[in-house]
């Protein structure tokens, strides 16, 4: 008997515009101790499915139109989750079924300590005393590999890192030893090393306690590391399902083929990534009307073996390196840059120490190249990128942009030079003013700097920029909330291009995007580089993306550059132990490795 059996689940959302079908009659089962992954793009219905099972859908907007979800509860016996009342659901949630949410900062209560939030769940669902619950919580934190469990027990969520918050969420989810763990994007936007630890922790919990896992993600690399079976969802429907090895070696549906092909891999050395549209064309209703063509057809002819994520095969597909003349001058030259933040303590807030976010960093960027900057969260990547543009004031060092030291420029001159370098932020929604239309947001830098000619010429420039990034002219009159995440990132790129900059700093600009949308944005950035001669500093924690985008690579750790060189060389022959550690933590979808894991 399956632990969970879902039949014909259908969920609709009601709005002023009418009814939208988010989940359309899906069926699947999860056995005890099994890991079933649900993969697909944002909007495919993955998270809605999990929320429906736990009765967490927003009502009255969301409505379950049909379906059953039979679950073997320890306390209640065999039940249909979709028919339970709130009192019964409270007995199931956290006790029989637990959930790890995508964003731990919004899931943890900011005014309660991490330890108390886990103790609260134990007191609610078990007969433990408060003292026993506290001891059990510290044991859970130790099991979740949290450093200094006793200190983190007393810490508030904002006082610990993102990876540590996620492990607190896992400890809370496992507190009552649930039979089923639902993990909704538990590793999205985490560093590869933290991601590897989270995946290992989930594997350990499954092995030691026989916990079944429903793992929801858009990252197929992660799925290859942990899943037994895979369900591929597209527009609310399950379009393909099978064992993890079958899906990765013999994908049948064009959508699955597109998802597998569009992931950047360490082994790829091609100028362009395939996208889902290369494998399938759909009509307005989402129905498949055409199969693979062009680049997608080439991938299907050669097979997926060439795209496998194998570090050693980086030698087989080297990135062509541009030979530079000794007379060529760098566009940007950074010399001994330091950014220190004071640590103040005591009644008089005296400076007792400094956080050395950027410590004696030096490098150069030449015109027309992409330099990747990689490292874990907290290593100083973003601070370095902001310091180059003087959004964060450097403590010491020189930032020579075409020979001019930006670090020494007065504010007035710096504002004039800002036309030549721009920044694309990680969160496109936060970077755009929700009160301005897209056209006004792109027009704003032209007005501020007084460029682009007359008002009519500036508006024509805005429409040209929208077409450049693949958006239609009617996008000019719409607001940011009316676009998807990938479209908003394209708008931010158009805004950065408005002043025709020579250098663009991309700060984690694709880290939170679906792999299919990510491929489109990466292709767009490379197209703009070739057509407009733009130079990039590409900041990311995703080493596969950095390998695909970069000509040269800088590896950063604890505020310092620990390794640098041509991207292909750094990936094929990493010299520093930190670089080796980052590369070893990258998920692999190599069939031999998947088979070995499944059979172990």
C-alpha positions in Angstrom: 0.0 0.0 0.0 1.4 3.4 -0.9 1.8 5.9 2.0 0.2 8.6 -0.2 -2.0 8.1 -3.2 -3.4 11.1 -5.1 -6.0 10.6 -7.7 -7.4 13.2 -10.2 -6.5 16.2 -8.2 -7.8 19.4 -9.8 -7.4 22.9 -8.3 -8.8 26.2 -9.7 -8.1 29.8 -8.7 -10.9 32.4 -8.9 -10.3 36.0 -9.7 -12.0 39.0 -11.3 -10.7 37.8 -14.7 -12.4 34.4 -14.2 -11.2 30.9 -13.3 -7.6 29.6 -13.8 -6.9 25.9 -13.6 -3.6 25.5 -11.7 -3.7 21.7 -11.3 -5.5 19.6 -13.9 -6.4 16.1 -12.8 -3.0 14.8 -11.7 -2.4 11.4 -10.1 0.6 9.9 -8.4 1.6 7.8 -5.4 4.5 7.9 -2.9 5.6 4.7 -1.0 7.3 4.6 2.4 11.0 5.5 2.2 10.7 6.7 -1.4 11.8 10.1 -2.8 9.4 11.3 -5.6 10.5 14.5 -7.3 8.0 16.9 -9.0 9.8 19.1 -11.5 8.7 21.9 -13.8 8.8 25.7 -14.3 7.2 28.3 -12.1 3.4 28.2 -12.6 3.4 24.5 -13.5 1.4 23.7 -10.3 4.1 22.0 -8.2 3.7 24.0 -5.1 -0.1 24.3 -5.4 -0.2 20.5 -5.4 1.7 20.3 -2.1 -0.3 23.1 -0.4 -3.6 21.4 -1.5 -2.5 18.2 0.3 -2.0 20.0 3.6 -5.1 22.3 3.3 -2.9 25.4 3.0 -4.4 26.9 -0.1 -5.6 30.5 0.1 -9.4 30.5 0.4 -11.8 31.4 -1.1 -9.6 32.2 -4.1 -8.4 28.6 -4.4 -10.8 25.7 -4.7 -10.3 22.0 -5.0 -12.6 20.9 -7.8 -12.1 17.2 -7.6 -9.7 14.4 -6.5 -8.7 12.3 -3.5 -5.5 12.1 -1.5 -5.5 8.9 0.6 -2.9 8.9 3.3 -2.0 6.3 6.0 -1.9 8.4 9.2 -0.4 6.9 12.4 -3.1 8.6 14.6 -6.1 8.7 12.3 -5.6 5.6 10.1 -6.4 5.7 6.4 -7.8 9.2 5.6 -8.5 11.4 2.6 -6.5 14.5 3.2 -8.8 16.6 1.0 -11.8 15.8 3.1 -10.4 16.4 6.6 -11.5 19.3 8.8 -9.2 21.9 10.2 -8.9 20.1 13.6 -7.9 16.8 12.0 -5.5 18.5 9.6 -3.7 20.0 12.6 -3.1 16.5 13.9 -1.6 15.5 10.5 0.4 18.6 9.8 3.8 18.5 11.5 3.1 15.1 13.0 2.4 12.7 10.1 3.4 15.1 7.2 5.9 18.0 7.5 6.9 20.6 5.0 10.1 22.5 4.3 9.1 25.8 2.6 11.1 27.5 -0.1 12.0 30.6 1.8 13.0 29.9 5.4 13.2 33.6 6.3 9.5 34.2 5.6 8.6 30.8 7.2 10.3 31.4 10.5 8.8 33.8 13.0 11.3 36.7 13.3 10.4 37.6 16.9 10.9 34.0 18.3 14.2 32.3 18.8 15.0 29.3 16.5 14.9 26.9 19.3 11.6 28.0 20.7 9.9 27.5 17.3 11.0 23.8 17.2 10.1 23.4 20.9 6.6 24.8 20.2 6.0 22.0 17.6 7.2 19.3 20.0 4.9 20.5 22.8 1.9 20.7 20.4 2.3 17.2 18.9 4.0 15.1 21.7 3.8 14.5 25.4 7.3 15.8 26.1 7.9 18.2 28.9 9.4 21.6 28.1 12.8 20.5 29.4 12.7 17.3 27.3 11.5 19.3 24.2 14.5 21.7 24.6 16.9 18.8 24.9 15.3 17.1 21.9 15.6 20.4 19.9 19.3 20.7 20.5 19.7 17.0 19.5 17.8 17.8 16.3 20.0 20.8 15.6 23.1 18.5 16.0 21.5 16.0 13.7 20.9 18.8 11.1 24.6 19.6 11.3 24.1 23.0 12.6 27.3 24.5 14.2 27.0 25.5 17.9 23.5 24.0 18.4 23.1 25.6 21.9 23.9 29.1 20.6 21.6 28.7 17.5 18.8 27.5 19.9 18.9 31.0 21.4 19.5 32.9 18.2 16.8 34.7 16.1 16.4 33.9 12.4 18.1 37.1 11.2 21.2 36.2 13.2 22.1 33.1 11.2 22.9 32.4 7.5 20.4 31.2 4.8 21.8 27.7 4.9 21.5 27.6 8.7 17.9 28.8 8.5 17.1 26.1 6.1 18.6 23.5 8.4 16.5 24.9 11.3 13.4 24.4 9.0 14.5 20.8 8.4 15.0 20.2 12.1 11.5 21.6 12.8 10.0 19.4 10.0 11.7 16.3 11.3 10.9 17.0 15.0 8.0 14.6 15.2 9.5 12.0 12.9 6.9 12.4 10.1 6.1 9.6 7.7 6.1 12.1 4.8 8.3 15.1 4.2 7.3 17.6 1.6 10.4 19.7 0.5 9.3 22.7 -1.6 12.4 24.1 -3.4 14.6 23.5 -0.3 17.8 24.3 -2.0 16.9 27.2 -4.4 19.4 30.0 -4.4 21.7 28.2 -1.9 25.4 27.8 -2.4 26.5 24.5 -4.0 28.3 23.5 -0.8 25.3 24.3 1.4 23.0 22.6 -1.1 25.1 19.4 -1.0 24.9 19.4 2.8 21.1 19.8 2.7 20.7 17.0 0.2 22.9 14.7 2.3 20.9 15.6 5.4 17.6 14.6 3.7 19.2 11.4 2.4 20.4 10.6 6.0 16.9 11.2 7.4 15.3 9.0 4.8 17.8 6.2 5.5 17.7 6.3 9.3 13.9 6.9 9.8 12.4 5.5 6.6 10.8 8.9 5.8 9.2 9.3 2.4 10.0 12.6 0.6 8.0 14.6 -2.0 10.7 16.8 -3.4 9.5 19.8 -5.4 12.1 21.7 -7.5 12.9 23.2 -10.9 16.6 22.1 -10.6 17.1 18.8 -12.4 20.7 18.5 -11.2 19.4 18.3 -7.7 16.8 15.7 -8.7 19.5 13.5 -10.2 21.2 13.4 -6.8 18.2 12.5 -4.6 15.1 11.2 -6.4 13.9 7.6 -7.1 11.1 8.7 -9.4 10.3 11.9 -11.3 7.0 13.6 -12.2 7.3 16.3 -14.9 4.6 19.0 -14.6 3.7 21.4 -17.4 0.7 23.9 -17.1 -0.9 21.9 -14.3 -0.6 18.5 -15.9 1.8 15.6 -15.4 3.3 15.2 -18.9 5.8 12.5 -18.1 6.8 10.3 -15.2 9.3 7.5 -14.6 12.4 6.4 -12.8 15.2 8.9 -12.4 17.5 6.9 -14.7 14.8 6.6 -17.4 14.0 10.3 -17.3 17.6 11.4 -17.6 18.7 8.9 -20.3 15.5 8.5 -22.3 13.2 11.5 -21.9 10.1 11.1 -24.1 8.1 14.3 -23.8 9.5 17.4 -25.7 9.1 19.5 -22.5 11.2 17.1 -20.5 13.8 17.1 -23.3 13.9 20.9 -23.2 14.3 21.1 -19.4 17.2 18.6 -19.6 19.0 20.3 -22.5 18.7 24.0 -21.3 20.8 23.5 -18.1 24.3 24.9 -18.3 26.8 22.2 -17.7 30.5 22.2 -16.9 31.2 20.2 -20.0 29.5 22.5 -22.4 31.6 24.8 -24.6 29.0 26.1 -27.0 28.0 29.7 -27.6 24.3 29.1 -27.1 22.0 27.1 -24.8 19.0 25.2 -26.1 15.7 26.5 -24.7 12.3 24.7 -24.3 11.0 26.5 -27.4 13.6 24.5 -29.4 11.9 21.3 -28.5 8.2 22.2 -28.6 5.8 24.8 -29.9 2.4 25.4 -28.2 -0.7 27.2 -29.0 -2.4 29.8 -26.8 -4.1 27.1 -24.7 -0.8 25.3 -24.1 -1.4 22.4 -26.4 1.6 20.9 -28.2 1.5 21.8 -31.9 5.1 21.2 -33.1 8.1 19.2 -32.0 11.9 19.8 -32.0 13.5 22.0 -34.6 16.8 23.7 -35.1 19.0 23.5 -32.0 16.6 21.1 -30.3 16.8 18.7 -33.3 20.6 18.8 -33.1 20.5 17.8 -29.4 18.1 14.9 -30.1 20.3 13.7 -33.0 23.5 13.7 -30.9 21.7 12.5 -27.7 22.0 13.8 -24.2 25.3 12.1 -23.3 27.3 15.1 -24.7 25.5 17.4 -22.2 26.3 15.4 -19.1 27.8 17.3 -16.2 31.2 15.8 -15.9 34.1 18.0 -14.7 36.7 15.9 -16.5 34.9 16.4 -19.9 35.6 20.1 -19.5 38.9 19.3 -21.2 36.9 17.9 -24.2 34.9 21.1 -24.7 37.3 24.0 -23.9 36.1 27.6 -24.2 38.0 29.4 -27.0 40.3 32.0 -25.4 40.8 35.4 -27.0 44.5 36.2 -27.6 45.2 39.7 -26.3 47.7 42.1 -27.5 50.2 43.4 -24.9 49.3 46.9 -26.0 45.5 46.4 -25.2 44.5 48.5 -22.2 42.1 47.1 -19.6 38.6 48.6 -19.3 38.7 48.1 -15.6 41.7 47.8 -13.3 41.2 47.1 -9.6 44.2 47.6 -7.3 44.4 46.5 -3.7 40.7 47.2 -3.1 39.5 47.0 0.5 36.0 47.3 2.0 35.9 47.1 5.8 32.8 47.4 7.9 33.3 48.5 11.5 32.1 46.4 14.4 30.8 48.7 17.1 30.2 47.7 20.7 29.5 49.3 24.1 27.5 52.2 25.3 29.5 54.7 23.1 29.4 52.4 20.0 33.2 52.3 19.8 34.8 50.5 16.9 36.3 47.3 18.3 37.0 45.4 15.1 36.3 45.3 11.3 34.6 42.9 9.0 36.9 42.6 6.1 34.3 42.0 3.4 36.8 42.8 0.6 40.4 42.4 1.5 43.3 43.5 -0.9 41.5 42.4 -4.1 43.2 43.1 -7.5 42.1 42.1 -11.0 41.6 43.5 -14.5 38.8 43.3 -17.0 39.4 43.9 -20.7 36.9 45.3 -23.3 34.5 42.7 -24.6 35.1 39.9 -22.2 33.1 38.3 -19.4 34.8 37.8 -16.1 33.0 35.5 -13.7 33.2 36.0 -10.0 32.2 33.0 -8.0 32.1 32.0 -4.3 29.7 31.2 -1.5 27.4 33.6 0.2 29.3 35.9 2.5 32.5 35.7 0.6 32.3 39.4 -0.5 31.1 39.0 -4.1 28.2 41.4 -4.0 30.1 43.9 -1.8 32.9 43.9 -4.4 30.4 44.5 -7.2 28.8 47.4 -5.4 32.1 48.9 -4.4 33.2 49.0 -8.1 30.2 51.3 -8.8 30.6 53.2 -5.6 27.2 52.1 -4.3 29.3 50.9 -1.3 32.2 53.2 -0.5 35.6 51.4 -0.6 37.9 51.7 2.4 41.1 51.8 0.4 42.4 50.9 -3.1 42.0 52.1 -6.6 39.3 51.4 -9.2 40.6 52.5 -12.6 37.9 52.7 -15.2 39.5 53.6 -18.6 42.4 55.1 -16.5 40.2 57.2 -14.2 40.2 56.3 -10.5 36.5 56.1 -9.7 37.3 55.7 -6.0 38.7 59.3 -5.9 36.0 61.0 -8.1 33.8 63.7 -6.5 30.1 62.9 -6.4 29.2 65.1 -9.4 31.8 63.7 -11.7 30.9 60.1 -10.6 27.3 60.7 -11.4 28.2 61.7 -14.9 30.5 58.6 -15.4 27.7 56.3 -14.2 26.4 56.3 -17.7 29.3 54.0 -18.6 28.7 51.2 -16.1 25.4 49.7 -14.9 24.2 47.0 -12.5 21.7 44.2 -12.9 20.4 43.2 -9.5 19.5 39.7 -8.3 15.8 40.5 -7.6 14.3 42.2 -10.6 11.0 42.9 -8.8 12.7 44.8 -6.0 14.8 46.7 -8.5 11.8 48.1 -10.4 9.5 50.8 -9.0 6.0 49.2 -8.8 4.4 52.6 -9.3 6.1 53.2 -12.7 5.2 51.5 -15.9 7.9 49.6 -17.7 8.3 52.3 -20.3 8.7 55.0 -17.6 11.3 52.8 -15.7 13.4 52.4 -18.8 12.9 56.1 -19.8 14.0 57.4 -16.3 17.9 57.0 -16.8 17.6 58.8 -20.2 15.9 61.7 -18.5 18.2 61.8 -15.6 21.3 62.0 -17.8 19.7 64.1 -20.5 20.5 61.8 -23.4 18.5 60.2 -26.2 17.3 63.4 -27.9 13.8 64.7 -27.8 11.0 63.1 -25.8 9.7 61.3 -28.9 13.2 60.0 -29.7 13.6 58.8 -26.1 10.3 56.9 -26.3 11.4 55.3 -29.6 14.6 54.3 -27.8 12.6 52.6 -25.1 10.6 50.6 -27.6 13.8 49.6 -29.4 15.3 48.4 -26.1 12.2 46.3 -25.3 12.5 44.6 -28.7 16.2 44.1 -28.1 15.5 42.0 -25.0 12.6 40.1 -26.7 9.6 41.9 -25.4 6.7 43.4 -27.4 6.0 47.2 -27.7 2.8 46.9 -25.6 5.0 46.0 -22.5 5.8 49.7 -22.3 2.4 50.5 -20.8 2.3 47.6 -18.3 3.5 47.5 -14.7 6.2 45.2 -13.3 3.7 42.9 -11.4 2.1 42.0 -14.7 5.3 40.1 -15.9 6.9 36.9 -15.0 10.3 36.7 -13.2 12.2 36.1 -16.4 10.4 39.0 -18.2 11.2 41.3 -15.3 14.8 40.4 -15.5 14.7 41.3 -19.2 13.2 44.7 -18.3 16.1 45.3 -15.9 18.6 44.4 -18.6 16.8 46.8 -21.0 17.0 49.6 -18.4 20.8 48.9 -17.9 21.3 49.1 -21.6 19.4 52.4 -22.0 22.6 54.5 -21.5 24.7 52.3 -23.8 27.2 51.3 -20.9 30.6 49.8 -21.5 30.5 47.6 -18.4 27.5 45.8 -16.8 27.8 44.1 -13.4 25.4 41.2 -13.2 24.8 40.4 -9.5 23.2 36.9 -9.3 21.0 38.0 -12.1 19.7 34.4 -13.0 20.0 32.6 -9.6 16.3 32.5 -8.8 15.0 31.8 -12.3 13.7 28.6 -13.8 16.3 26.7 -15.8 14.4 27.4 -19.1 14.1 31.1 -18.4 17.7 31.2 -17.1 18.8 29.8 -20.5 16.9 32.5 -22.3 18.5 35.3 -20.2 22.0 33.9 -20.6 21.6 33.6 -24.3 20.3 37.2 -24.4 23.4 38.5 -22.4 25.7 36.7 -24.8 23.9 38.0 -27.8 24.2 41.6 -26.5 27.8 41.1 -25.8 28.5 40.0 -29.4 26.2 42.7 -31.0 27.0 45.7 -28.7 30.5 44.8 -27.4 29.4 45.0 -23.8 31.8 43.9 -21.0 30.4 41.9 -18.1 31.4 41.2 -14.5 29.2 38.2 -13.9 28.7 37.5 -10.1 27.2 34.1 -9.3 27.3 31.2 -6.9 26.3 28.8 -9.7 29.5 27.4 -11.1 27.8 25.8 -14.1 26.4 29.2 -15.2 29.8 30.8 -14.6 31.5 28.2 -16.7 29.1 28.8 -19.6 29.3 32.6 -19.5 32.9 33.4 -18.5 36.1 33.9 -20.5 38.0 34.3 -17.2 37.1 33.3 -13.7 37.8 34.8 -10.2 37.2 32.5 -7.2 36.5 34.5 -4.0 36.6 33.3 -0.4 36.5 35.3 2.8 37.1 38.6 1.0 40.1 37.5 -1.1 40.6 36.2 -4.6 42.0 32.7 -4.0 42.2 31.6 -7.7 41.9 33.1 -11.1 42.5 32.2 -14.7 40.8 31.2 -18.0 37.5 29.6 -17.1 38.1 26.3 -18.9 41.5 25.9 -17.2 40.1 26.7 -13.7 37.3 24.1 -14.1 39.5 21.4 -15.6 42.5 21.8 -13.2 41.5 23.7 -10.0 44.5 24.4 -7.9 43.1 25.9 -4.7 41.4 23.5 -2.2 38.4 25.9 -2.0 37.8 25.8 -5.8 38.1 22.0 -5.7 35.5 21.9 -2.9 33.1 24.1 -4.9 33.4 21.9 -8.0 33.0 18.6 -6.0 29.7 19.9 -4.5 28.0 20.4 -7.9 25.2 18.0 -8.6 25.9 15.5 -11.3 23.4 13.9 -13.8 25.9 11.4 -15.1 23.9 8.1 -15.8 26.6 5.9 -14.3 26.5 8.0 -11.0 22.7 7.9 -11.0 22.7 4.1 -11.5 25.2 3.6 -8.7 23.2 5.7 -6.3 19.9 4.0 -7.1 21.4 0.5 -6.8 23.3 1.2 -3.6 
